[in-house]
Amino acid sequence: LKGACQATAVMQSLSVAMLPMACGSSCQPTPRVSWAPKVLPACPVSLGRPEFSDSGLRDAIDAAPRALGAAAAVLAPAAAAARRRGRARRQALRATQKEKGKRLPRWAPGGSAGSGLTEAKWDPLVEEEAEETVLGEGRCYRVTYDMGIGLRTKDSIGAPRTGEDLIKGEVFEVKREVRRGGRRFFELVDGRGWAFDWIELDGKKVELVELAAQLYTVVFPSGVSGVQWGSENTLRFCSVVGYSDDGTAEDLSQAGMRPKDILVMIDDDPVVGMPFGMVLERLWATRGKQPATGTYYKVITAGPHGIGIREEPAVTAPRTGEDLIRGSIFEVDEIIEEEGKPTFLHLADKRGWVFDTTPVDPENPSVVNIKDLELGCTLTLWRGNPEELAQTVGLSLSGGKGPKQATCTITVLEEGQQPRLMSVPVGSNLREVLVDAGFMIYQGAEGSFFNCSAQQLCGTCVLHVLEGDEKLTVKSLNEKRAMAANPPGFRLCCGIDVYGDIAVRIRPKGVIYGGATS
């Protein structure tokens, strides 16, 4: 802007100086170049369109464009030199202040931590200073500023806004982080734009974000082992509880794993919100371990949607409406093989048939026998708050089957007692709400004192689901195996989330216990 003003002043000065005779007034501007903007005296006579009768004057007018071009050529390097001198003065000032024992605020360019000078002023020229770019590596930040953050189109506070805002409390994941001039700019992994870490209000620095959590990965070349896994009562989140021995604890701690960190993905397959038992089955499969005796397969389709279950052993057979998503572990009780055709596998739980494409397309198999599975995997874990993890990945903790509602009703039948009705939030864990309401769900004193506290280890919290089984969490393979000798309605309530109105009988008679589930 300064250079533009100087150029305008010089051009005006040169133009008026070239027309002294046409003006016909007493104005006598001096044709010289000045680095300060020059205010020219007003000309009392309108120039209009001059009549030229003197050839010398005509030559002067013709030479004016060349003179203006020469002036612009002189101005450009001079303006650049002025910017360089200004930058040098700022650097010298910072050096002088440090030598005198004064320290700039940590967020000011060249500053350091601790008390020091007054407020830090944002200077657009700081944008020209050296910058550092680092990958997000799963870092997630939480917005702490009451007014939120307006997203920018690029890594600059002066950049245009995208039209979207991050509200207070919102957690966002960072794709990359640009550090420049004491400020950090965050590119959102979802592509919505750029945020930044602080602003200046009334001469004070105001922080806008705080570190909320971190997503990180750990590679297990031979499959997951040495880790003790657990879950909270709702069994929506599988987390690290501990390690099998001190050596494993030291190795995994060096790899970055910590107790209470939540498992998010196994290789490329999300497991957040999946029943705890199903997650354990997938973890065992990474080292070639089957959930129980029998023939087990894993879905390994290229796409995450997996394969559809069919009513008959034919590709053209009608679908049942259910799918096995990628990563699912399932048991097979019948196999049909025919040359030149897919291999058909009958699910042991009687839900239908799926097919293996390996015989017709070896490069794109749909399933693999657990015994033939390549060992090893990469785990992605979350260090942070479970609710914010759910918000970040878009998991609805109150989701479920059927119409959405805030609460549902559980009818509890107990021998010798009147039926009792309970209203509970949708998505509640069945064992948890029954225990909190004072119900005895275990048979005998032994079960009351020697149960596993909802870790799916003892297999003793059996109840009979009389109505609404379709409104409950599906059975894991472990639960199916443990309850195989019992009627279909017999369930282990520690692994059940409730998504609608149901009726259950606690401590049913005739239970055949199948032992621990894991």
Secondary structure, DSSP 8 states (H G I E B T S, - for coil): -HHHHHHHHHHHHHHHHT-HHHH-SS--------SS-------SS---S-----HHHHHHHHHHHHHHHHHHHHHHHHHHHHHHHHHHHHHHHHHHHHHTT----TTSTT--SSS-SS-----GGGGGS-EEEEE-TTEEEEE--TT-EEEESSSSTTS-EEEEEE-TT-EEEEEEEEEETTEEEEEETTSS-EEESEEEETTEEEE-EEEEEEEEEEEETT-S-SEEEEE-TT---EEEEEESSHHHHHHHHHTT--TT-EEEEETTEE-TTS-HHHHHHHHHHTTT--SSSSEEEEE--SSTT-EEEESSSSTTS-EEEEEE-TT-EEEEEEEE--TTS-EEEEETTSS-EEEE-TTT-TTS-SEEEGGG----EEEEEEES-HHHHHHHHT--TT--SSS--SEEEEEEE-TTS--EEEEEETT-BHHHHHHHTT---SSHHHHHHS--SSSS-S---EEEEEE-GGGB----HHHHHHTTTS-TTEEEGGG-BB-S-EEEEES-TT--------
